Amino acid sequence: MILACSASVGLAQKSLNRSMGGLSYGSPEQVGINGEVLSREIERIITQAIDSMAFPGAQVLLAKGGVIFYQGTFGYHTYDSLQPVQPTDLYDLASVTKVTAATLALMKLYDDGLFDLDKTFSHYFPRIARGAKKDLTMREILAHQAGLKAWIPYWSESQRKNGKWRWNTVKTDSSRRFPHRLEGTDLWLHKNFKERKIYKAIRKSEVSEEKKYLYSGLVFYLFPDLVERLTGEPFDEYLRKHFYEPLGAETLGFNPLNRFPSERIVPTEKDTFFRKTQLHGVVHDEGAAMMLGVSGNAGLFSNAHDLAKVYQMLLNGGEYEGKTYLSTATIEEFTRVQFPENGNRRGLGFDKPLLEYNERISSVARGAMPSSYGHTGYTGTLVWADPDYDLLFIFLSNRVFPTRNNSKIYNLNVRPSIHNLVYELLRIADGTYTIGTHWN
């Protein structure tokens, strides 16, 4: 397989105004890293992954101190090797949406005094949080410490055993009662599907009596409604107005086909069980699809550079190019471990390093500091920020093409291998690590 690769390093002529806290382009040597080793080893790792069909292509971005010292594109949109991945291409971020959309909005609401982490679930969602859910706190929920069910297959629970759709769910023809088209398909959603099916299913879901870490995406389907109730602005517009647009993150947003041609969007899975089509420019997550592409659980698309702007803002303590988006105190609160005494590593929305590192299950480097944070996405994406090193790592891929039944990205340790490489090269540069010096 031919590997298409471009590395945007040493591009000082494209430098942004770092003095105002933005991103600029520089070389690996500028941040103390051996650029020859970095480029060679990243290319080796990703070439092996693409040759093993872990994913057709990828984008990688690395920044330190606001300097993008490596930006590479690899492979193609699909395995036909017709369209090379470009830096401007958009990927489906999957659950990276949880921290780049829902959590980000909640952080601003928290800053503005509109959201209280220690108020109960029933305070914000009285129609849904009943019974055992009533007294759960938003802090417990955001830290995945509340005992909520992990997920609900909304699409399959809308079908009968014979494969036909249940009443008031989905039809194959549009009508006044079924006005919402599931993008990319000939399926039409009932006008009240969100309230009658998704919200109802969350309300009826069971809660574990044992309060321990269990990753759950349920409430992230509810947060768009909460943001709109508290601000009077639709969820996607609130994020665009307060974050994405002023950050200059042009590609970051929901339903990308409304803004970009399909040629710039990397396809994901060939859906054989729900939408029965190749998913291209529409959200991979079925629940987010039934939210018409806009949810707090999944739905965001972006390229690596625009995603980096959000996380550089967080690394900057809430500022970017002279504008303040969030307070440093809020960022620190949301990104710290909340319940370590329960063996729970999570922050509020954000993932954190394992409390005890295990290379078999970790998505990030052994060297990632306890202060670091980020999130993975089911489609093969990852963003990770390390305040101690002022280091940012973004990896975007479509490992679910053509099927989600592909775990090679995990088996090959692709993302942590690249992440480990960076930390090792940084430690070699400061004289605290020598094992990797055979690369020189």
VOFIDREN-556742 format. One line per field, with one value per residue (C-alpha): chain; residue number from 1; z, x, y; residue in three letters. Coordinates in Angstrom, 2 decimals. Each point is the difference from the previous one (the first is absolute). Example, Ala and Ser with C-alpha at 12.3 -4.5 7.8 and 13.67 -1.06 7.14 Angstrom:
VOFIDREN-556742
ch = A; A
i = 1; 2
zz = 7.80; -0.66
xx = 12.30; 1.37
yy = -4.50; 3.44
aa = ala; ser
This chain:
VOFIDREN-556742
ch = A; A; A; A; A; A; A; A; A; A; A; A; A; A; A; A; A; A; A; A; A; A; A; A; A; A; A; A; A; A; A; A; A; A; A; A; A; A; A; A; A; A; A; A; A; A; A; A; A; A; A; A; A; A; A; A; A; A; A; A; A; A; A; A; A; A; A; A; A; A; A; A; A; A; A; A; A; A; A; A; A; A; A; A; A; A; A; A; A; A; A; A; A; A; A; A; A; A; A; A; A; A; A; A; A; A; A; A; A; A; A; A; A; A; A; A; A; A; A; A; A; A; A; A; A; A; A; A; A; A; A; A; A; A; A; A; A; A; A; A; A; A; A; A; A; A; A; A; A; A; A; A; A; A; A; A; A; A; A; A; A; A; A; A; A; A; A; A; A; A; A; A; A; A; A; A; A; A; A; A; A; A; A; A; A; A; A; A; A; A; A; A; A; A; A; A; A; A; A; A; A; A; A; A; A; A; A; A; A; A; A; A; A; A; A; A; A; A; A; A; A; A; A; A; A; A; A; A; A; A; A; A; A; A; A; A; A; A; A; A; A; A; A; A; A; A; A; A; A; A; A; A; A; A; A; A; A; A; A; A; A; A; A; A; A; A; A; A; A; A; A; A; A; A; A; A; A; A; A; A; A; A; A; A; A; A; A; A; A; A; A; A; A; A; A; A; A; A; A; A; A; A; A; A; A; A; A; A; A; A; A; A; A; A; A; A; A; A; A; A; A; A; A; A; A; A; A; A; A; A; A; A; A; A; A; A; A; A; A; A; A; A; A; A; A; A; A; A; A; A; A; A; A; A; A; A; A; A; A; A; A; A; A; A; A; A; A; A; A; A; A; A; A; A; A; A; A; A; A; A; A; A; A; A; A; A; A; A; A; A; A; A; A; A; A; A; A; A; A; A; A; A; A; A; A; A; A; A; A; A; A; A; A; A; A; A; A; A; A; A; A; A; A; A; A; A; A; A; A; A; A; A; A; A; A; A; A; A; A; A
i = 1; 2; 3; 4; 5; 6; 7; 8; 9; 10; 11; 12; 13; 14; 15; 16; 17; 18; 19; 20; 21; 22; 23; 24; 25; 26; 27; 28; 29; 30; 31; 32; 33; 34; 35; 36; 37; 38; 39; 40; 41; 42; 43; 44; 45; 46; 47; 48; 49; 50; 51; 52; 53; 54; 55; 56; 57; 58; 59; 60; 61; 62; 63; 64; 65; 66; 67; 68; 69; 70; 71; 72; 73; 74; 75; 76; 77; 78; 79; 80; 81; 82; 83; 84; 85; 86; 87; 88; 89; 90; 91; 92; 93; 94; 95; 96; 97; 98; 99; 100; 101; 102; 103; 104; 105; 106; 107; 108; 109; 110; 111; 112; 113; 114; 115; 116; 117; 118; 119; 120; 121; 122; 123; 124; 125; 126; 127; 128; 129; 130; 131; 132; 133; 134; 135; 136; 137; 138; 139; 140; 141; 142; 143; 144; 145; 146; 147; 148; 149; 150; 151; 152; 153; 154; 155; 156; 157; 158; 159; 160; 161; 162; 163; 164; 165; 166; 167; 168; 169; 170; 171; 172; 173; 174; 175; 176; 177; 178; 179; 180; 181; 182; 183; 184; 185; 186; 187; 188; 189; 190; 191; 192; 193; 194; 195; 196; 197; 198; 199; 200; 201; 202; 203; 204; 205; 206; 207; 208; 209; 210; 211; 212; 213; 214; 215; 216; 217; 218; 219; 220; 221; 222; 223; 224; 225; 226; 227; 228; 229; 230; 231; 232; 233; 234; 235; 236; 237; 238; 239; 240; 241; 242; 243; 244; 245; 246; 247; 248; 249; 250; 251; 252; 253; 254; 255; 256; 257; 258; 259; 260; 261; 262; 263; 264; 265; 266; 267; 268; 269; 270; 271; 272; 273; 274; 275; 276; 277; 278; 279; 280; 281; 282; 283; 284; 285; 286; 287; 288; 289; 290; 291; 292; 293; 294; 295; 296; 297; 298; 299; 300; 301; 302; 303; 304; 305; 306; 307; 308; 309; 310; 311; 312; 313; 314; 315; 316; 317; 318; 319; 320; 321; 322; 323; 324; 325; 326; 327; 328; 329; 330; 331; 332; 333; 334; 335; 336; 337; 338; 339; 340; 341; 342; 343; 344; 345; 346; 347; 348; 349; 350; 351; 352; 353; 354; 355; 356; 357; 358; 359; 360; 361; 362; 363; 364; 365; 366; 367; 368; 369; 370; 371; 372; 373; 374; 375; 376; 377; 378; 379; 380; 381; 382; 383; 384; 385; 386; 387; 388; 389; 390; 391; 392; 393; 394; 395; 396; 397; 398; 399; 400; 401; 402; 403; 404; 405; 406; 407; 408; 409; 410; 411; 412; 413; 414; 415; 416; 417; 418; 419; 420; 421; 422; 423; 424; 425; 426; 427; 428; 429; 430; 431; 432; 433; 434; 435; 436; 437; 438; 439; 440
zz = 0.00; -0.90; 2.94; -0.64; 2.59; 0.54; 3.08; 0.69; 1.96; -0.28; -1.42; 1.72; -2.83; 1.12; 3.59; 1.91; 2.73; 2.90; 2.15; 0.20; 0.98; -3.38; -1.87; -2.19; -2.22; 0.83; -0.15; 2.41; 0.80; 1.13; 2.86; 0.67; -2.03; -2.65; -3.07; -2.13; 2.59; 0.68; -3.66; -0.76; 3.00; -0.43; -3.66; 0.97; 2.57; -2.32; -3.08; 1.95; 1.12; -3.50; -1.51; 2.71; -0.95; 3.43; -1.83; -3.54; 1.04; 2.82; 1.12; 2.77; 1.70; 2.78; 1.70; 2.92; 1.51; -2.74; -2.72; -2.45; -0.46; -1.96; -2.21; -2.23; -2.29; -0.95; -2.31; -1.71; 0.73; -0.86; -0.94; -3.71; 0.35; -2.23; 2.29; 2.19; 3.43; 0.08; 3.07; -0.82; 0.01; 2.69; 2.19; 2.11; 3.56; 1.65; 3.83; -0.16; -0.40; 3.69; 1.08; -3.04; -0.03; 3.06; 2.67; -1.57; 0.12; 3.62; 0.94; -1.29; 1.71; 3.20; -0.48; -0.56; 3.15; -1.95; 0.79; 3.38; 0.09; 3.36; -0.91; -0.64; -3.24; 0.85; 0.45; -3.66; -1.47; 2.22; -2.63; -0.48; 3.33; 2.10; 2.53; 0.47; -2.39; 1.93; 2.44; -2.23; -0.25; -3.28; 1.32; 0.40; -3.43; -1.83; 1.72; -1.04; 3.69; 0.21; -0.91; -3.19; -2.74; -2.50; -3.14; -1.65; -3.61; -0.92; -3.60; 0.69; 2.77; -2.60; -2.06; 0.46; -0.11; -3.62; -0.90; -0.48; 1.76; 3.06; -0.02; 0.18; -0.58; -3.59; -3.40; -3.54; -1.21; 1.24; 1.32; 2.41; 2.90; -1.48; -1.21; 0.98; -2.47; 1.36; -2.11; -2.69; 0.08; -1.10; 3.62; 1.71; 3.74; 1.98; 1.02; 3.71; -0.13; 2.23; 2.85; -0.32; -0.67; 0.93; 3.09; 1.09; -0.31; 2.14; 2.58; 0.19; 0.04; 3.12; 2.43; 1.77; 3.78; -0.01; -0.65; -1.92; -3.30; -2.97; -3.23; -1.05; -2.89; 0.92; 1.39; -2.85; -2.13; 2.44; 0.24; -3.26; 1.44; 3.29; -1.79; -1.98; 3.10; 1.96; -2.78; -2.47; -2.78; -1.89; 1.07; -3.31; -0.34; 3.58; -0.65; -3.36; 1.42; 3.22; -1.05; -3.52; -2.02; 2.17; 0.22; -3.79; 0.08; -3.36; -0.49; 3.57; 0.19; -0.56; -3.26; -2.17; -3.31; 0.68; -0.22; -1.96; -3.11; 0.65; -1.61; 3.06; 2.47; 0.75; -0.10; 2.89; 0.08; -2.59; 2.16; -0.68; 2.86; 0.56; -2.72; -2.60; -1.79; -0.10; 2.67; -1.50; 1.52; 2.46; 3.61; 0.63; 3.43; -0.39; 2.98; -1.24; -3.43; 1.64; 1.59; -3.61; 0.26; 2.96; 3.39; 2.89; -0.37; -3.59; -3.19; -0.26; -3.07; -0.34; -1.35; 2.41; -0.18; 0.93; 2.82; 1.27; 0.45; 2.64; 2.01; -0.32; 1.47; 2.94; 0.37; -0.02; 3.06; -1.98; -2.31; -3.71; -2.13; 2.62; 0.64; 3.24; -0.43; 3.39; 3.40; 1.01; 3.18; -2.00; -2.26; 3.00; 1.70; -3.03; -0.87; 3.46; 1.22; 1.92; 1.81; 0.29; 3.28; -2.03; -2.55; -2.49; -2.15; -1.76; 0.11; -0.80; -3.53; -0.65; 0.03; 2.00; 0.15; 1.74; 3.73; -0.50; -3.51; -2.05; -3.55; -1.13; 0.63; 0.03; -2.98; 0.90; 0.91; 3.23; 0.31; -0.13; 3.24; 2.56; -0.89; -3.64; -1.51; -3.22; -1.58; -2.58; -2.71; -1.25; -3.62; 0.81; 1.30; 3.00; 1.49; 3.01; 1.76; 2.61; 1.94; 1.70; -3.36; -1.79; -2.50; -2.33; -1.96; -2.54; -2.01; -2.48; -1.97; -1.35; 1.45; -0.41; -3.81; -1.37; 3.23; 3.73; 0.51; -0.29; 3.16; -1.62; 1.07; 3.57; -0.62; -1.64; 2.73; -2.72; 1.98; 3.22; -2.06; -1.62; 3.32; 1.76; -2.75; 0.60; 3.76; -0.48; -2.44; 2.39; 2.84; -2.15; -0.78; 3.68; 0.93; 2.16; -2.38; -2.01; -1.19; -3.28; -0.93; -2.42; -2.32; -0.55
xx = 0.00; 1.28; 0.04; -1.00; 1.68; 0.57; 1.68; -0.53; 3.12; 2.32; -2.77; 0.85; -1.52; -3.44; 0.56; -2.92; 0.36; 1.24; 0.44; -3.78; -0.24; -0.78; 1.63; 3.07; 1.96; 3.58; 2.47; 0.46; 3.45; -1.65; -1.60; 3.06; -0.97; 2.02; -2.16; 1.60; -0.70; -3.49; -1.07; 1.61; -1.54; -3.49; 0.07; 1.13; -2.80; -2.72; 1.30; -0.20; -3.54; -1.21; 1.68; -1.75; -3.31; -0.47; -1.37; 0.28; 1.60; 0.60; 0.92; 2.54; 0.69; 2.49; 0.47; 2.08; -0.18; -2.39; 2.47; -1.25; 3.22; -1.52; -3.09; -0.26; -2.58; 0.20; -1.75; -3.34; -3.67; -0.71; 1.93; -0.46; 2.94; -1.66; -0.24; 3.01; -0.73; 0.55; 0.53; -3.30; -2.07; -2.64; -0.31; -2.92; 1.22; -2.48; 0.26; 2.60; -3.26; -0.71; 2.84; 0.19; -3.72; -2.05; 2.68; 1.31; -3.48; -0.49; 3.33; -1.14; -3.37; 1.88; 2.15; -3.11; -1.71; -2.71; 1.08; 0.81; 1.94; -1.45; -3.64; -1.96; -0.96; -3.66; 0.73; 0.97; -2.11; -3.11; -1.95; 2.76; 1.82; -2.48; 0.31; 3.60; 1.21; -1.55; 2.83; 2.98; 2.23; 1.22; 3.54; -0.55; -1.60; 2.75; 2.66; -1.83; -0.41; -3.81; -0.85; -1.85; -0.39; 2.86; -2.09; -3.35; -0.34; -2.78; -0.17; -0.41; -2.52; -2.10; -0.28; -2.24; 1.36; -1.10; 2.14; -2.89; 0.05; -2.14; -2.83; 1.09; 3.68; 1.26; -1.67; 1.25; -2.15; -0.19; -3.19; -1.17; 0.65; 3.30; 1.70; 3.62; 2.19; 2.86; 2.80; 1.38; -3.00; -3.62; -1.14; -2.17; -0.18; -3.14; -0.24; -0.02; 2.52; 2.53; -2.46; -2.10; 2.76; 3.47; -0.95; -2.53; 2.57; 2.46; -2.74; -0.90; 3.58; 1.29; 2.53; 2.58; -0.05; 3.78; 1.64; 3.15; 1.51; -2.15; 0.33; -3.45; -1.02; -3.68; -0.14; 2.08; -3.11; -1.79; 2.53; -0.98; -3.47; 1.47; 2.25; -2.92; -2.21; 2.70; 1.14; -2.86; 2.40; 0.02; 2.89; 1.87; -0.44; 1.14; 3.22; 0.57; -0.59; 1.98; 2.83; 0.43; -0.48; 2.07; 2.73; 0.11; -0.82; -1.75; -0.43; -1.08; -3.74; -2.97; -1.57; 2.99; -1.78; -1.88; 3.34; 2.50; 0.04; 0.04; 3.46; 1.47; -1.64; 1.52; -2.60; -0.55; -1.91; -2.04; -3.10; -1.62; -2.50; -1.67; 0.40; 1.06; 2.41; 3.59; 0.27; 1.69; -0.38; -2.64; 0.66; 1.03; -1.65; -3.57; -1.36; 1.46; -1.48; -3.42; 0.73; 0.31; 3.76; 0.15; 0.68; 2.40; 0.98; 1.29; -0.48; 2.93; 2.24; 3.29; 3.51; 2.92; 1.07; -3.40; -0.41; 3.43; -1.23; -2.52; 2.55; 2.73; -2.52; -0.44; 3.78; 0.26; -2.26; -3.06; 1.55; 0.75; 1.33; -0.87; -3.58; -1.10; -2.39; 0.11; 1.54; 3.09; -1.77; -2.81; 2.41; 1.90; -3.22; -1.32; 3.32; 0.97; -0.73; -3.30; -0.30; 3.47; -0.99; -2.41; 2.61; -1.57; 2.52; -2.47; -0.32; -3.29; -0.70; 3.72; 1.92; 3.23; 3.03; -0.53; 0.66; 2.40; 1.43; -0.77; 1.34; -2.53; -2.99; 1.36; -0.74; 2.82; 3.68; 1.47; 1.62; -3.27; -0.16; -2.83; -1.12; -0.57; -3.43; -1.84; -2.29; -0.13; -2.61; -1.51; 0.84; 3.73; 0.60; 1.87; 0.86; 2.33; 1.33; 2.78; 0.28; 3.26; 1.72; -2.25; -0.36; -2.90; -0.53; -2.79; -0.60; -2.88; -0.85; -2.95; 0.80; -3.70; 0.32; -1.39; -1.13; 0.15; 1.10; 3.62; 2.07; 3.44; 0.51; -0.11; 1.91; 2.85; 0.02; 0.15; -0.95; 1.91; 3.06; 0.13; -0.72; 2.74; 2.44; -0.55; 0.53; 3.12; 1.48; -0.79; 1.71; 3.02; 0.28; 0.05; 2.36; -2.44; -0.48; 2.58; -1.55; -1.12; 3.36; 0.62; -2.39; 2.62
yy = 0.00; 3.44; 2.36; 3.59; 2.17; 3.70; 1.47; 3.69; 0.83; 2.95; 2.17; 3.23; 1.98; -1.26; 1.04; 1.45; 2.60; -2.13; 3.12; 0.11; -3.68; -1.53; -2.87; 0.39; -2.36; -0.92; -2.86; -2.91; 1.37; 3.23; -1.92; -2.17; -3.07; -1.83; 0.57; -2.69; -2.69; 1.32; -0.01; -3.36; -1.78; 1.46; -1.00; -3.50; -0.41; 1.25; -1.82; -3.25; 0.88; 0.85; -3.08; -2.06; 1.70; 1.53; 3.07; 1.41; 3.30; 2.44; 3.50; 0.58; 3.32; 0.71; 3.36; 1.20; 3.46; 1.01; -1.05; -2.63; -1.94; -2.87; -0.23; -3.03; -1.55; -3.66; -2.39; 0.47; 0.54; -3.65; -3.12; 0.64; 2.44; 2.60; 3.04; 0.81; 1.45; 3.77; 2.24; 1.74; -3.21; -0.54; -3.09; -1.19; 0.66; -2.41; 0.23; 2.75; 1.96; -0.61; 2.28; 2.30; 0.82; -1.05; 0.39; 3.20; 1.54; -1.09; 1.55; 3.36; -0.34; -0.82; 3.09; 2.10; -1.30; -1.81; -3.54; -1.55; -3.26; -0.96; 0.54; -3.17; -1.65; 0.69; 3.71; 0.30; -2.83; -0.40; -1.97; -2.54; -0.31; -1.92; -2.79; -1.10; 2.73; 2.85; 0.75; -0.74; 3.06; 1.43; -0.43; -3.76; -0.22; 1.90; -2.12; -3.21; -0.80; 0.02; -3.58; 0.93; -2.58; 0.07; 0.45; -0.66; -1.23; 2.44; -1.12; -3.73; 0.57; 1.82; -3.19; -3.00; -3.55; -0.29; 3.03; 2.42; 3.35; 0.53; 2.51; 3.65; -0.69; -0.26; -0.19; -0.41; 2.90; 3.59; 1.53; 2.68; -2.37; -1.22; 3.17; -0.67; -1.85; -2.07; 1.49; -2.23; -2.34; -0.28; -0.39; 2.62; 0.59; 0.73; 3.66; -0.91; -2.84; 1.77; 0.61; -3.16; -2.50; 1.24; 2.02; -2.62; -2.79; 1.95; 0.67; -3.70; -1.28; -1.72; 1.45; -2.12; 0.18; -0.40; 3.35; -0.81; 1.05; -1.00; 1.95; 1.23; 2.21; 0.30; 3.54; 1.36; -0.39; 2.30; 2.83; 1.75; 0.57; 1.26; 2.49; 1.33; 0.31; 1.84; 2.33; 0.30; -1.06; -3.31; -2.24; 0.11; 3.76; 0.59; -1.91; 1.67; 3.49; -0.32; -2.34; -1.31; 3.18; 2.37; -2.65; -0.12; -3.73; 0.05; -3.74; -0.80; -0.57; -2.28; -1.21; 0.91; -0.59; 3.24; 1.84; -2.08; -2.21; -3.73; -0.24; 1.74; -2.41; -3.40; -2.82; -2.40; -3.27; -1.81; -0.37; -3.39; -0.12; 3.41; 2.59; -2.59; 2.34; 1.18; 2.71; 3.04; 3.44; -1.19; -0.95; -3.60; -0.28; -1.28; 1.90; 3.28; -0.73; -0.25; 3.39; 1.23; 0.21; 2.40; -1.55; 0.29; -3.66; 0.06; 1.98; 2.40; -0.03; 1.83; -0.07; -0.30; 3.64; 1.44; -2.50; 1.05; 3.58; -1.08; -1.97; 2.61; 2.43; -2.39; -0.39; 3.80; 0.12; 1.08; 2.59; -0.08; 2.85; 2.58; -1.13; -1.67; -2.92; -1.71; 0.61; -1.92; -1.13; -1.58; -1.84; -1.32; -1.13; -1.87; -1.63; -1.29; -3.53; 0.13; -3.35; -1.57; -1.65; -2.16; -1.00; 2.41; 1.87; 2.29; 3.73; 1.74; -1.16; -0.34; -3.24; -0.15; -2.31; -3.33; 0.24; -2.93; -0.15; -3.11; 0.05; -2.61; 2.26; 3.54; 2.25; 2.40; -0.03; -1.24; 3.42; 1.94; 1.96; -0.38; 3.54; -0.98; -0.54; -0.71; -2.57; -2.76; -0.51; -3.27; 0.84; -0.04; 3.52; 1.40; 3.37; 0.32; 3.11; -0.04; 3.30; -1.02; -0.38; 2.54; -2.83; -0.78; -3.23; -0.45; -3.16; -0.30; -3.14; -1.97; -3.41; -0.96; 0.00; -2.21; -1.68; 0.65; -3.60; 1.03; 0.28; 0.23; 3.62; -1.32; -3.23; 1.91; 2.68; 2.65; 3.09; -0.72; -0.99; 3.43; 1.69; -1.99; 0.92; 3.71; -0.24; -2.09; 2.51; 2.85; -1.85; -0.81; 3.71; 0.96; -2.83; -1.99; -2.94; -1.92; -3.27; 1.48; 1.52; -2.87; 1.86; 2.72
aa = met; ile; leu; ala; cys; ser; ala; ser; val; gly; leu; ala; gln; lys; ser; leu; asn; arg; ser; met; gly; gly; leu; ser; tyr; gly; ser; pro; glu; gln; val; gly; ile; asn; gly; glu; val; leu; ser; arg; glu; ile; glu; arg; ile; ile; thr; gln; ala; ile; asp; ser; met; ala; phe; pro; gly; ala; gln; val; leu; leu; ala; lys; gly; gly; val; ile; phe; tyr; gln; gly; thr; phe; gly; tyr; his; thr; tyr; asp; ser; leu; gln; pro; val; gln; pro; thr; asp; leu; tyr; asp; leu; ala; ser; val; thr; lys; val; thr; ala; ala; thr; leu; ala; leu; met; lys; leu; tyr; asp; asp; gly; leu; phe; asp; leu; asp; lys; thr; phe; ser; his; tyr; phe; pro; arg; ile; ala; arg; gly; ala; lys; lys; asp; leu; thr; met; arg; glu; ile; leu; ala; his; gln; ala; gly; leu; lys; ala; trp; ile; pro; tyr; trp; ser; glu; ser; gln; arg; lys; asn; gly; lys; trp; arg; trp; asn; thr; val; lys; thr; asp; ser; ser; arg; arg; phe; pro; his; arg; leu; glu; gly; thr; asp; leu; trp; leu; his; lys; asn; phe; lys; glu; arg; lys; ile; tyr; lys; ala; ile; arg; lys; ser; glu; val; ser; glu; glu; lys; lys; tyr; leu; tyr; ser; gly; leu; val; phe; tyr; leu; phe; pro; asp; leu; val; glu; arg; leu; thr; gly; glu; pro; phe; asp; glu; tyr; leu; arg; lys; his; phe; tyr; glu; pro; leu; gly; ala; glu; thr; leu; gly; phe; asn; pro; leu; asn; arg; phe; pro; ser; glu; arg; ile; val; pro; thr; glu; lys; asp; thr; phe; phe; arg; lys; thr; gln; leu; his; gly; val; val; his; asp; glu; gly; ala; ala; met; met; leu; gly; val; ser; gly; asn; ala; gly; leu; phe; ser; asn; ala; his; asp; leu; ala; lys; val; tyr; gln; met; leu; leu; asn; gly; gly; glu; tyr; glu; gly; lys; thr; tyr; leu; ser; thr; ala; thr; ile; glu; glu; phe; thr; arg; val; gln; phe; pro; glu; asn; gly; asn; arg; arg; gly; leu; gly; phe; asp; lys; pro; leu; leu; glu; tyr; asn; glu; arg; ile; ser; ser; val; ala; arg; gly; ala; met; pro; ser; ser; tyr; gly; his; thr; gly; tyr; thr; gly; thr; leu; val; trp; ala; asp; pro; asp; tyr; asp; leu; leu; phe; ile; phe; leu; ser; asn; arg; val; phe; pro; thr; arg; asn; asn; ser; lys; ile; tyr; asn; leu; asn; val; arg; pro; ser; ile; his; asn; leu; val; tyr; glu; leu; leu; arg; ile; ala; asp; gly; thr; tyr; thr; ile; gly; thr; his; trp; asn
